[in-house]
Amino acid sequence: MVGLLCAVGLFFSLSGAVGVWRMPDLYTRIQASTKTITLGALPVLVALVVGTGVLTPYTSRAVLVAFLLLVLNPAASHAVARASYKTGTPQWKGAVAHEPDREQPS
Amino acid sequence: MTTLFLVVAVAEVAVALPLLLRMAVGPTVGDRAVALNAFSAQATLSLLLFSAFASRTIYLDVALWTSSFSYLGTLVWARLLERELL
């Protein structure tokens, strides 16, 4: 059970890292990183809880780290994407939507 | 069981090597910030698993601080970019 959960987490972490390395521009890299980092972290944390027992310090810290990753990681990625889009980071040439003159709510 | 934790802790850092490559190569600052954010998540997981391997609960607090404050680093880079201070 623990090995299976760790394998799932490692697979998603590896796919996220390879996605960040292989994707063509910043926005697709952010998409690859956010989805797979959160999805790769949670199975490993569940494996830690299952492997060490429920009423241990490991469980409380694992729950806290899972909460922090789920809340803060999308916020940070959103901030980076917003800042990069505002400053005109070039998109991949196959991108279909680019509206630099559109009024953005701030 | 504990050996499995050590193996997974090393593997979590090993699978994050493309992130380090992207951090070194990355054409824009945003690429480096995204890779840094993802790599710090991997480092947090590795620390948690290593503390379970070594049976030292003090390492858990290091992982907790890493996960709560690496986010601030990414956010600071994003704010600097947005104000066009870079």
N, CA and C atoms of all chains as a GROMACS GRO file, in nm:
protein
  576
    1MET      N    1   0.084  -0.122   0.000
    1MET     CA    2   0.000   0.000   0.000
    1MET      C    3   0.086   0.125   0.000
    2VAL      N    4   0.185   0.127   0.094
    2VAL     CA    5   0.274   0.243   0.100
    2VAL      C    6   0.357   0.254  -0.028
    3GLY      N    7   0.406   0.139  -0.074
    3GLY     CA    8   0.486   0.140  -0.196
    3GLY      C    9   0.406   0.185  -0.317
    4LEU      N   10   0.281   0.142  -0.322
    4LEU     CA   11   0.197   0.182  -0.435
    4LEU      C   12   0.172   0.332  -0.436
    5LEU      N   13   0.140   0.387  -0.317
    5LEU     CA   14   0.114   0.531  -0.308
    5LEU      C   15   0.240   0.611  -0.342
    6CYS      N   16   0.356   0.563  -0.293
    6CYS     CA   17   0.481   0.632  -0.325
    6CYS      C   18   0.511   0.625  -0.474
    7ALA      N   19   0.479   0.512  -0.535
    7ALA     CA   20   0.505   0.498  -0.679
    7ALA      C   21   0.417   0.594  -0.758
    8VAL      N   22   0.290   0.606  -0.717
    8VAL     CA   23   0.200   0.700  -0.787
    8VAL      C   24   0.252   0.843  -0.772
    9GLY      N   25   0.292   0.880  -0.649
    9GLY     CA   26   0.344   1.014  -0.628
    9GLY      C   27   0.470   1.042  -0.705
   10LEU      N   28   0.560   0.944  -0.709
   10LEU     CA   29   0.685   0.963  -0.783
   10LEU      C   30   0.659   0.974  -0.932
   11PHE      N   31   0.561   0.895  -0.982
   11PHE     CA   32   0.530   0.904  -1.124
   11PHE      C   33   0.481   1.043  -1.161
   12PHE      N   34   0.390   1.098  -1.078
   12PHE     CA   35   0.337   1.231  -1.112
   12PHE      C   36   0.442   1.339  -1.094
   13SER      N   37   0.529   1.322  -0.994
   13SER     CA   38   0.636   1.421  -0.978
   13SER      C   39   0.731   1.419  -1.096
   14LEU      N   40   0.764   1.297  -1.143
   14LEU     CA   41   0.853   1.286  -1.258
   14LEU      C   42   0.790   1.345  -1.382
   15SER      N   43   0.659   1.319  -1.401
   15SER     CA   44   0.594   1.374  -1.520
   15SER      C   45   0.587   1.526  -1.513
   16GLY      N   46   0.568   1.580  -1.390
   16GLY     CA   47   0.568   1.726  -1.377
   16GLY      C   48   0.702   1.786  -1.408
   17ALA      N   49   0.809   1.722  -1.359
   17ALA     CA   50   0.943   1.775  -1.383
   17ALA      C   51   0.979   1.768  -1.530
   18VAL      N   52   0.944   1.655  -1.594
   18VAL     CA   53   0.972   1.642  -1.738
   18VAL      C   54   0.889   1.743  -1.817
   19GLY      N   55   0.764   1.767  -1.769
   19GLY     CA   56   0.680   1.866  -1.836
   19GLY      C   57   0.740   2.006  -1.826
   20VAL      N   58   0.792   2.040  -1.709
   20VAL     CA   59   0.855   2.173  -1.694
   20VAL      C   60   0.977   2.184  -1.783
   21TRP      N   61   1.047   2.073  -1.803
   21TRP     CA   62   1.167   2.078  -1.886
   21TRP      C   63   1.132   2.081  -2.034
   22ARG      N   64   1.024   2.013  -2.077
   22ARG     CA   65   1.001   1.993  -2.219
   22ARG      C   66   0.901   2.090  -2.280
   23MET      N   67   0.816   2.154  -2.199
   23MET     CA   68   0.709   2.237  -2.255
   23MET      C   69   0.766   2.362  -2.323
   24PRO      N   70   0.696   2.414  -2.425
   24PRO     CA   71   0.758   2.516  -2.508
   24PRO      C   72   0.762   2.657  -2.449
   25ASP      N   73   0.667   2.696  -2.366
   25ASP     CA   74   0.677   2.833  -2.313
   25ASP      C   75   0.636   2.835  -2.166
   26LEU      N   76   0.641   2.955  -2.108
   26LEU     CA   77   0.625   2.968  -1.963
   26LEU      C   78   0.489   2.920  -1.914
   27TYR      N   79   0.384   2.951  -1.990
   27TYR     CA   80   0.248   2.924  -1.941
   27TYR      C   81   0.218   2.775  -1.938
   28THR      N   82   0.264   2.704  -2.042
   28THR     CA   83   0.244   2.558  -2.040
   28THR      C   84   0.331   2.494  -1.932
   29ARG      N   85   0.447   2.554  -1.905
   29ARG     CA   86   0.530   2.500  -1.798
   29ARG      C   87   0.462   2.517  -1.663
   30ILE      N   88   0.397   2.633  -1.643
   30ILE     CA   89   0.325   2.653  -1.517
   30ILE      C   90   0.212   2.552  -1.505
   31GLN      N   91   0.143   2.528  -1.616
   31GLN     CA   92   0.034   2.432  -1.612
   31GLN      C   93   0.084   2.293  -1.577
   32ALA      N   94   0.198   2.253  -1.635
   32ALA     CA   95   0.253   2.122  -1.605
   32ALA      C   96   0.296   2.114  -1.460
   33SER      N   97   0.357   2.222  -1.410
   33SER     CA   98   0.411   2.214  -1.275
   33SER      C   99   0.301   2.211  -1.170
   34THR      N  100   0.202   2.303  -1.179
   34THR     CA  101   0.104   2.311  -1.071
   34THR      C  102   0.024   2.183  -1.058
   35LYS      N  103  -0.028   2.133  -1.170
   35LYS     CA  104  -0.115   2.016  -1.159
   35LYS      C  105  -0.039   1.897  -1.106
   36THR      N  106   0.077   1.871  -1.161
   36THR     CA  107   0.144   1.747  -1.122
   36THR      C  108   0.217   1.759  -0.990
   37ILE      N  109   0.256   1.879  -0.950
   37ILE     CA  110   0.324   1.889  -0.821
   37ILE      C  111   0.225   1.863  -0.708
   38THR      N  112   0.106   1.922  -0.716
   38THR     CA  113   0.010   1.896  -0.609
   38THR      C  114  -0.038   1.750  -0.615
   39LEU      N  115  -0.057   1.698  -0.734
   39LEU     CA  116  -0.103   1.559  -0.745
   39LEU      C  117   0.007   1.461  -0.710
   40GLY      N  118   0.133   1.501  -0.726
   40GLY     CA  119   0.241   1.412  -0.690
   40GLY      C  120   0.276   1.418  -0.544
   41ALA      N  121   0.243   1.532  -0.479
   41ALA     CA  122   0.278   1.544  -0.336
   41ALA      C  123   0.178   1.470  -0.248
   42LEU      N  124   0.050   1.478  -0.283
   42LEU     CA  125  -0.051   1.421  -0.193
   42LEU      C  126  -0.041   1.271  -0.175
   43PRO      N  127  -0.020   1.189  -0.279
   43PRO     CA  128  -0.006   1.044  -0.253
   43PRO      C  129   0.113   1.011  -0.164
   44VAL      N  130   0.222   1.086  -0.178
   44VAL     CA  131   0.339   1.059  -0.094
   44VAL      C  132   0.308   1.094   0.052
   45LEU      N  133   0.234   1.203   0.072
   45LEU     CA  134   0.197   1.239   0.210
   45LEU      C  135   0.103   1.135   0.270
   46VAL      N  136   0.008   1.086   0.189
   46VAL     CA  137  -0.081   0.980   0.237
   46VAL      C  138  -0.001   0.854   0.269
   47ALA      N  139   0.100   0.825   0.187
   47ALA     CA  140   0.184   0.709   0.214
   47ALA      C  141   0.260   0.727   0.344
   48LEU      N  142   0.304   0.849   0.372
   48LEU     CA  143   0.373   0.875   0.500
   48LEU      C  144   0.280   0.851   0.617
   49VAL      N  145   0.155   0.898   0.605
   49VAL     CA  146   0.058   0.878   0.712
   49VAL      C  147   0.029   0.729   0.731
   50VAL      N  148   0.011   0.657   0.621
   50VAL     CA  149  -0.019   0.514   0.631
   50VAL      C  150   0.100   0.438   0.688
   51GLY      N  151   0.220   0.478   0.651
   51GLY     CA  152   0.336   0.403   0.694
   51GLY      C  153   0.378   0.427   0.837
   52THR      N  154   0.351   0.547   0.890
   52THR     CA  155   0.396   0.577   1.026
   52THR      C  156   0.286   0.566   1.129
   53GLY      N  157   0.162   0.550   1.088
   53GLY     CA  158   0.053   0.545   1.184
   53GLY      C  159  -0.016   0.679   1.194
   54VAL      N  160  -0.140   0.677   1.241
   54VAL     CA  161  -0.221   0.798   1.234
   54VAL      C  162  -0.188   0.896   1.345
   55LEU      N  163  -0.176   0.847   1.469
   55LEU     CA  164  -0.156   0.940   1.581
   55LEU      C  165  -0.008   0.960   1.612
   56THR      N  166   0.064   1.015   1.514
   56THR     CA  167   0.205   1.045   1.532
   56THR      C  168   0.231   1.189   1.490
   57PRO      N  169   0.348   1.246   1.526
   57PRO     CA  170   0.381   1.380   1.475
   57PRO      C  171   0.389   1.386   1.324
   58TYR      N  172   0.423   1.274   1.260
   58TYR     CA  173   0.434   1.274   1.114
   58TYR      C  174   0.301   1.305   1.049
   59THR      N  175   0.192   1.254   1.108
   59THR     CA  176   0.061   1.276   1.047
   59THR      C  177   0.021   1.423   1.054
   60SER      N  178   0.043   1.486   1.171
   60SER     CA  179   0.001   1.626   1.182
   60SER      C  180   0.080   1.714   1.087
   61ARG      N  181   0.212   1.688   1.075
   61ARG     CA  182   0.292   1.769   0.983
   61ARG      C  183   0.257   1.739   0.839
   62ALA      N  184   0.223   1.613   0.810
   62ALA     CA  185   0.186   1.580   0.672
   62ALA      C  186   0.056   1.651   0.634
   63VAL      N  187  -0.039   1.657   0.728
   63VAL     CA  188  -0.164   1.727   0.699
   63VAL      C  189  -0.138   1.876   0.679
   64LEU      N  190  -0.052   1.934   0.764
   64LEU     CA  191  -0.021   2.076   0.750
   64LEU      C  192   0.048   2.105   0.616
   65VAL      N  193   0.144   2.021   0.580
   65VAL     CA  194   0.215   2.043   0.454
   65VAL      C  195   0.121   2.026   0.336
   66ALA      N  196   0.029   1.929   0.345
   66ALA     CA  197  -0.067   1.911   0.236
   66ALA      C  198  -0.156   2.034   0.222
   67PHE      N  199  -0.203   2.087   0.335
   67PHE     CA  200  -0.286   2.207   0.330
   67PHE      C  201  -0.209   2.325   0.271
   68LEU      N  202  -0.084   2.343   0.316
   68LEU     CA  203  -0.005   2.455   0.265
   68LEU      C  204   0.021   2.441   0.116
   69LEU      N  205   0.053   2.320   0.071
   69LEU     CA  206   0.079   2.301  -0.071
   69LEU      C  207  -0.046   2.327  -0.153
   70LEU      N  208  -0.162   2.279  -0.102
   70LEU     CA  209  -0.285   2.297  -0.179
   70LEU      C  210  -0.327   2.442  -0.186
   71VAL      N  211  -0.297   2.521  -0.083
   71VAL     CA  212  -0.340   2.661  -0.083
   71VAL      C  213  -0.237   2.750  -0.150
   72LEU      N  214  -0.108   2.734  -0.115
   72LEU     CA  215  -0.008   2.832  -0.155
   72LEU      C  216   0.048   2.809  -0.294
   73ASN      N  217   0.054   2.682  -0.337
   73ASN     CA  218   0.117   2.654  -0.465
   73ASN      C  219   0.040   2.712  -0.584
   74PRO      N  220  -0.095   2.697  -0.590
   74PRO     CA  221  -0.168   2.763  -0.698
   74PRO      C  222  -0.161   2.915  -0.690
   75ALA      N  223  -0.157   2.969  -0.567
   75ALA     CA  224  -0.150   3.115  -0.554
   75ALA      C  225  -0.018   3.167  -0.609
   76ALA      N  226   0.092   3.100  -0.577
   76ALA     CA  227   0.222   3.144  -0.627
   76ALA      C  228   0.231   3.131  -0.778
   77SER      N  229   0.178   3.020  -0.830
   77SER     CA  230   0.184   3.000  -0.975
   77SER      C  231   0.098   3.103  -1.048
   78HIS      N  232  -0.017   3.135  -0.988
   78HIS     CA  233  -0.103   3.238  -1.048
   78HIS      C  234  -0.033   3.373  -1.050
   79ALA      N  235   0.038   3.404  -0.941
   79ALA     CA  236   0.107   3.533  -0.935
   79ALA      C  237   0.216   3.540  -1.041
   80VAL      N  238   0.291   3.430  -1.058
   80VAL     CA  239   0.397   3.430  -1.159
   80VAL      C  240   0.339   3.444  -1.298
   81ALA      N  241   0.229   3.372  -1.325
   81ALA     CA  242   0.169   3.377  -1.458
   81ALA      C  243   0.115   3.517  -1.487
   82ARG      N  244   0.052   3.578  -1.389
   82ARG     CA  245  -0.007   3.711  -1.408
   82ARG      C  246   0.102   3.814  -1.434
   83ALA      N  247   0.210   3.806  -1.353
   83ALA     CA  248   0.319   3.902  -1.370
   83ALA      C  249   0.386   3.884  -1.505
   84SER      N  250   0.406   3.759  -1.546
   84SER     CA  251   0.473   3.734  -1.674
   84SER      C  252   0.386   3.780  -1.790
   85TYR      N  253   0.254   3.759  -1.779
   85TYR     CA  254   0.165   3.801  -1.888
   85TYR      C  255   0.160   3.952  -1.898
   86LYS      N  256   0.162   4.019  -1.784
   86LYS     CA  257   0.158   4.166  -1.787
   86LYS      C  258   0.285   4.224  -1.845
   87THR      N  259   0.398   4.161  -1.819
   87THR     CA  260   0.523   4.214  -1.870
   87THR      C  261   0.557   4.162  -2.009
   88GLY      N  262   0.463   4.084  -2.070
   88GLY     CA  263   0.481   4.048  -2.209
   88GLY      C  264   0.581   3.938  -2.234
   89THR      N  265   0.579   3.835  -2.151
   89THR     CA  266   0.661   3.718  -2.180
   89THR      C  267   0.610   3.652  -2.307
   90PRO      N  268   0.700   3.621  -2.402
   90PRO     CA  269   0.652   3.565  -2.530
   90PRO      C  270   0.584   3.431  -2.514
   91GLN      N  271   0.478   3.412  -2.596
   91GLN     CA  272   0.405   3.285  -2.593
   91GLN      C  273   0.460   3.192  -2.699
   92TRP      N  274   0.418   3.067  -2.687
   92TRP     CA  275   0.450   2.968  -2.790
   92TRP      C  276   0.383   3.010  -2.919
   93LYS      N  277   0.446   2.983  -3.035
   93LYS     CA  278   0.390   3.034  -3.160
   93LYS      C  279   0.259   2.969  -3.197
   94GLY      N  280   0.223   2.855  -3.137
   94GLY     CA  281   0.096   2.793  -3.164
   94GLY      C  282  -0.016   2.837  -3.072
   95ALA      N  283   0.009   2.935  -2.984
   95ALA     CA  284  -0.095   2.980  -2.891
   95ALA      C  285  -0.205   3.050  -2.968
   96VAL      N  286  -0.332   3.028  -2.924
   96VAL     CA  287  -0.445   3.080  -3.000
   96VAL      C  288  -0.505   3.205  -2.940
   97ALA      N  289  -0.473   3.241  -2.816
   97ALA     CA  290  -0.535   3.358  -2.754
   97ALA      C  291  -0.426   3.448  -2.698
   98HIS      N  292  -0.422   3.571  -2.749
   98HIS     CA  293  -0.328   3.668  -2.694
   98HIS      C  294  -0.391   3.805  -2.707
   99GLU      N  295  -0.430   3.862  -2.595
   99GLU     CA  296  -0.502   3.989  -2.597
   99GLU      C  297  -0.433   4.088  -2.506
  100PRO      N  298  -0.321   4.143  -2.552
  100PRO     CA  299  -0.245   4.230  -2.463
  100PRO      C  300  -0.314   4.363  -2.436
  101ASP      N  301  -0.406   4.407  -2.526
  101ASP     CA  302  -0.467   4.538  -2.508
  101ASP      C  303  -0.595   4.532  -2.426
  102ARG      N  304  -0.635   4.410  -2.392
  102ARG     CA  305  -0.761   4.397  -2.320
  102ARG      C  306  -0.748   4.456  -2.179
  103GLU      N  307  -0.856   4.527  -2.138
  103GLU     CA  308  -0.854   4.588  -2.005
  103GLU      C  309  -0.860   4.478  -1.900
  104GLN      N  310  -0.762   4.478  -1.813
  104GLN     CA  311  -0.759   4.374  -1.710
  104GLN      C  312  -0.802   4.431  -1.577
  105PRO      N  313  -0.896   4.364  -1.508
  105PRO     CA  314  -0.933   4.412  -1.374
  105PRO      C  315  -0.817   4.395  -1.279
  106SER      N  316  -0.782   4.502  -1.211
  106SER     CA  317  -0.672   4.494  -1.116
  106SER      C  318  -0.722   4.508  -0.975
  107MET      N  319   1.027  -0.104   0.582
  107MET     CA  320   0.942   0.016   0.574
  107MET      C  321   1.027   0.143   0.576
  108THR      N  322   1.118   0.149   0.673
  108THR     CA  323   1.197   0.273   0.682
  108THR      C  324   1.293   0.286   0.564
  109THR      N  325   1.343   0.171   0.515
  109THR     CA  326   1.430   0.177   0.397
  109THR      C  327   1.354   0.229   0.276
  110LEU      N  328   1.228   0.190   0.268
  110LEU     CA  329   1.144   0.241   0.159
  110LEU      C  330   1.132   0.393   0.166
  111PHE      N  331   1.121   0.445   0.288
  111PHE     CA  332   1.112   0.591   0.302
  111PHE      C  333   1.240   0.658   0.253
  112LEU      N  334   1.354   0.597   0.284
  112LEU     CA  335   1.481   0.657   0.238
  112LEU      C  336   1.489   0.653   0.085
  113VAL      N  337   1.449   0.540   0.027
  113VAL     CA  338   1.455   0.527  -0.119
  113VAL      C  339   1.366   0.632  -0.185
  114VAL      N  340   1.245   0.649  -0.130
  114VAL     CA  341   1.153   0.746  -0.192
  114VAL      C  342   1.204   0.888  -0.169
  115ALA      N  343   1.268   0.914  -0.053
  115ALA     CA  344   1.321   1.048  -0.028
  115ALA      C  345   1.430   1.083  -0.126
  116VAL      N  346   1.516   0.988  -0.159
  116VAL     CA  347   1.620   1.016  -0.258
  116VAL      C  348   1.559   1.029  -0.397
  117ALA      N  349   1.460   0.944  -0.426
  117ALA     CA  350   1.400   0.946  -0.559
  117ALA      C  351   1.322   1.075  -0.584
  118GLU      N  352   1.265   1.132  -0.477
  118GLU     CA  353   1.190   1.257  -0.495
  118GLU      C  354   1.282   1.370  -0.542
  119VAL      N  355   1.404   1.371  -0.492
  119VAL     CA  356   1.499   1.471  -0.541
  119VAL      C  357   1.552   1.433  -0.677
  120ALA      N  358   1.568   1.303  -0.702
  120ALA     CA  359   1.625   1.259  -0.830
  120ALA      C  360   1.531   1.290  -0.946
  121VAL      N  361   1.398   1.274  -0.922
  121VAL     CA  362   1.306   1.303  -1.032
  121VAL      C  363   1.293   1.452  -1.057
  122ALA      N  364   1.344   1.534  -0.963
  122ALA     CA  365   1.331   1.679  -0.980
  122ALA      C  366   1.451   1.739  -1.052
  123LEU      N  367   1.540   1.655  -1.105
  123LEU     CA  368   1.657   1.709  -1.175
  123LEU      C  369   1.622   1.792  -1.299
  124PRO      N  370   1.518   1.755  -1.378
  124PRO     CA  371   1.481   1.844  -1.488
  124PRO      C  372   1.442   1.984  -1.442
  125LEU      N  373   1.388   1.995  -1.318
  125LEU     CA  374   1.355   2.127  -1.266
  125LEU      C  375   1.482   2.210  -1.245
  126LEU      N  376   1.588   2.144  -1.197
  126LEU     CA  377   1.714   2.216  -1.179
  126LEU      C  378   1.771   2.261  -1.314
  127LEU      N  379   1.756   2.173  -1.415
  127LEU     CA  380   1.802   2.212  -1.548
  127LEU      C  381   1.726   2.333  -1.597
  128ARG      N  382   1.592   2.332  -1.574
  128ARG     CA  383   1.512   2.445  -1.620
  128ARG      C  384   1.547   2.571  -1.542
  129MET      N  385   1.582   2.554  -1.414
  129MET     CA  386   1.621   2.670  -1.334
  129MET      C  387   1.752   2.730  -1.384
  130ALA      N  388   1.842   2.644  -1.434
  130ALA     CA  389   1.969   2.693  -1.484
  130ALA      C  390   1.954   2.754  -1.623
  131VAL      N  391   1.870   2.694  -1.708
  131VAL     CA  392   1.862   2.735  -1.848
  131VAL      C  393   1.760   2.846  -1.868
  132GLY      N  394   1.643   2.831  -1.800
  132GLY     CA  395   1.522   2.909  -1.819
  132GLY      C  396   1.536   3.045  -1.883
  133PRO      N  397   1.477   3.068  -1.999
  133PRO     CA  398   1.501   3.194  -2.069
  133PRO      C  399   1.448   3.316  -1.993
  134THR      N  400   1.341   3.303  -1.917
  134THR     CA  401   1.290   3.420  -1.845
  134THR      C  402   1.295   3.395  -1.695
  135VAL      N  403   1.273   3.504  -1.621
  135VAL     CA  404   1.274   3.492  -1.475
  135VAL      C  405   1.157   3.407  -1.428
  136GLY      N  406   1.042   3.416  -1.498
  136GLY     CA  407   0.926   3.338  -1.459
  136GLY      C  408   0.952   3.188  -1.464
  137ASP      N  409   1.027   3.144  -1.565
  137ASP     CA  410   1.061   3.002  -1.573
  137ASP      C  411   1.138   2.958  -1.451
  138ARG      N  412   1.235   3.039  -1.414
  138ARG     CA  413   1.318   3.003  -1.298
  138ARG      C  414   1.235   3.002  -1.171
  139ALA      N  415   1.141   3.099  -1.159
  139ALA     CA  416   1.058   3.104  -1.038
  139ALA      C  417   0.967   2.982  -1.029
  140VAL      N  418   0.910   2.940  -1.142
  140VAL     CA  419   0.823   2.823  -1.142
  140VAL      C  420   0.902   2.698  -1.108
  141ALA      N  421   1.021   2.684  -1.164
  141ALA     CA  422   1.103   2.566  -1.135
  141ALA      C  423   1.146   2.565  -0.989
  142LEU      N  424   1.175   2.684  -0.934
  142LEU     CA  425   1.214   2.691  -0.793
  142LEU      C  426   1.099   2.651  -0.702
  143ASN      N  427   0.978   2.695  -0.738
  143ASN     CA  428   0.861   2.660  -0.658
  143ASN      C  429   0.839   2.509  -0.658
  144ALA      N  430   0.846   2.449  -0.775
  144ALA     CA  431   0.824   2.305  -0.784
  144ALA      C  432   0.934   2.228  -0.712
  145PHE      N  433   1.057   2.276  -0.725
  145PHE     CA  434   1.166   2.203  -0.661
  145PHE      C  435   1.158   2.213  -0.509
  146SER      N  436   1.111   2.325  -0.458
  146SER     CA  437   1.100   2.336  -0.312
  146SER      C  438   0.991   2.244  -0.259
  147ALA      N  439   0.885   2.221  -0.339
  147ALA     CA  440   0.784   2.123  -0.298
  147ALA      C  441   0.845   1.984  -0.290
  148GLN      N  442   0.928   1.950  -0.389
  148GLN     CA  443   0.994   1.820  -0.387
  148GLN      C  444   1.089   1.808  -0.268
  149ALA      N  445   1.159   1.916  -0.237
  149ALA     CA  446   1.252   1.913  -0.124
  149ALA      C  447   1.178   1.895   0.007
  150THR      N  448   1.058   1.957   0.017
  150THR     CA  449   0.978   1.940   0.137
  150THR      C  450   0.937   1.794   0.157
  151LEU      N  451   0.892   1.732   0.047
  151LEU     CA  452   0.853   1.592   0.056
  151LEU      C  453   0.971   1.505   0.095
  152SER      N  454   1.087   1.536   0.038
  152SER     CA  455   1.206   1.456   0.068
  152SER      C  456   1.244   1.469   0.215
  153LEU      N  457   1.231   1.590   0.270
  153LEU     CA  458   1.263   1.609   0.412
  153LEU      C  459   1.166   1.533   0.501
  154LEU      N  460   1.037   1.536   0.466
  154LEU     CA  461   0.938   1.463   0.546
  154LEU      C  462   0.970   1.314   0.548
  155LEU      N  463   0.999   1.259   0.430
  155LEU     CA  464   1.026   1.115   0.423
  155LEU      C  465   1.157   1.081   0.492
  156PHE      N  466   1.255   1.172   0.484
  156PHE     CA  467   1.382   1.142   0.551
  156PHE      C  468   1.366   1.145   0.703
  157SER      N  469   1.280   1.234   0.753
  157SER     CA  470   1.257   1.235   0.898
  157SER      C  471   1.186   1.108   0.942
  158ALA      N  472   1.098   1.053   0.856
  158ALA     CA  473   1.036   0.925   0.890
  158ALA      C  474   1.138   0.813   0.886
  159PHE      N  475   1.237   0.823   0.795
  159PHE     CA  476   1.340   0.719   0.789
  159PHE      C  477   1.431   0.726   0.912
  160ALA      N  478   1.471   0.848   0.952
  160ALA     CA  479   1.566   0.863   1.061
  160ALA      C  480   1.500   0.865   1.198
  161SER      N  481   1.366   0.865   1.202
  161SER     CA  482   1.290   0.872   1.328
  161SER      C  483   1.328   0.994   1.410
  162ARG      N  484   1.348   1.106   1.342
  162ARG     CA  485   1.377   1.231   1.412
  162ARG      C  486   1.268   1.330   1.376
  163THR      N  487   1.185   1.362   1.473
  163THR     CA  488   1.071   1.449   1.442
  163THR      C  489   1.113   1.594   1.427
  164ILE      N  490   1.237   1.628   1.462
  164ILE     CA  491   1.278   1.768   1.450
  164ILE      C  492   1.289   1.808   1.303
  165TYR      N  493   1.318   1.709   1.214
  165TYR     CA  494   1.327   1.742   1.071
  165TYR      C  495   1.191   1.778   1.013
  166LEU      N  496   1.084   1.735   1.080
  166LEU     CA  497   0.951   1.769   1.029
  166LEU      C  498   0.928   1.919   1.031
  167ASP      N  499   0.982   1.986   1.132
  167ASP     CA  500   0.962   2.131   1.141
  167ASP      C  501   1.038   2.203   1.031
  168VAL      N  502   1.155   2.149   0.994
  168VAL     CA  503   1.228   2.207   0.881
  168VAL      C  504   1.144   2.198   0.754
  169ALA      N  505   1.081   2.082   0.733
  169ALA     CA  506   0.998   2.065   0.614
  169ALA      C  507   0.879   2.160   0.617
  170LEU      N  508   0.822   2.178   0.736
  170LEU     CA  509   0.707   2.268   0.749
  170LEU      C  510   0.746   2.412   0.716
  171TRP      N  511   0.861   2.454   0.766
  171TRP     CA  512   0.906   2.590   0.737
  171TRP      C  513   0.940   2.606   0.590
  172THR      N  514   1.001   2.504   0.533
  172THR     CA  515   1.032   2.511   0.389
  172THR      C  516   0.906   2.527   0.307
  173SER      N  517   0.803   2.448   0.341
  173SER     CA  518   0.682   2.454   0.260
  173SER      C  519   0.609   2.585   0.280
  174SER      N  520   0.619   2.646   0.400
  174SER     CA  521   0.543   2.770   0.419
  174SER      C  522   0.616   2.893   0.367
  175PHE      N  523   0.750   2.888   0.358
  175PHE     CA  524   0.820   3.011   0.320
  175PHE      C  525   0.882   3.008   0.181
  176SER      N  526   0.887   2.892   0.116
  176SER     CA  527   0.933   2.892  -0.023
  176SER      C  528   0.832   2.965  -0.111
  177TYR      N  529   0.706   2.958  -0.069
  177TYR     CA  530   0.600   3.029  -0.142
  177TYR      C  531   0.626   3.179  -0.143
  178LEU      N  532   0.677   3.231  -0.030
  178LEU     CA  533   0.704   3.374  -0.024
  178LEU      C  534   0.813   3.415  -0.123
  179GLY      N  535   0.912   3.326  -0.142
  179GLY     CA  536   1.015   3.357  -0.240
  179GLY      C  537   0.960   3.371  -0.380
  180THR      N  538   0.875   3.276  -0.419
  180THR     CA  539   0.814   3.282  -0.551
  180THR      C  540   0.727   3.407  -0.566
  181LEU      N  541   0.654   3.439  -0.458
  181LEU     CA  542   0.565   3.555  -0.465
  181LEU      C  543   0.644   3.685  -0.476
  182VAL      N  544   0.759   3.692  -0.408
  182VAL     CA  545   0.843   3.812  -0.417
  182VAL      C  546   0.896   3.830  -0.559
  183TRP      N  547   0.939   3.719  -0.622
  183TRP     CA  548   0.986   3.730  -0.760
  183TRP      C  549   0.873   3.776  -0.852
  184ALA      N  550   0.750   3.724  -0.827
  184ALA     CA  551   0.637   3.763  -0.911
  184ALA      C  552   0.605   3.911  -0.895
  185ARG      N  553   0.611   3.960  -0.771
  185ARG     CA  554   0.581   4.102  -0.749
  185ARG      C  555   0.686   4.191  -0.814
  186LEU      N  556   0.813   4.148  -0.804
  186LEU     CA  557   0.920   4.225  -0.868
  186LEU      C  558   0.899   4.232  -1.019
  187LEU      N  559   0.859   4.118  -1.078
  187LEU     CA  560   0.831   4.116  -1.221
  187LEU      C  561   0.717   4.208  -1.257
  188GLU      N  562   0.612   4.205  -1.174
  188GLU     CA  563   0.490   4.277  -1.209
  188GLU      C  564   0.511   4.428  -1.201
  189ARG      N  565   0.592   4.472  -1.105
  189ARG     CA  566   0.623   4.615  -1.096
  189ARG      C  567   0.732   4.658  -1.194
  190GLU      N  568   0.779   4.562  -1.274
  190GLU     CA  569   0.884   4.588  -1.373
  190GLU      C  570   1.008   4.644  -1.308
  191LEU      N  571   1.045   4.583  -1.199
  191LEU     CA  572   1.167   4.623  -1.131
  191LEU      C  573   1.286   4.540  -1.174
  192LEU      N  574   1.261   4.439  -1.259
  192LEU     CA  575   1.371   4.356  -1.306
  192LEU      C  576   1.409   4.395  -1.448
   0.00000   0.00000   0.00000
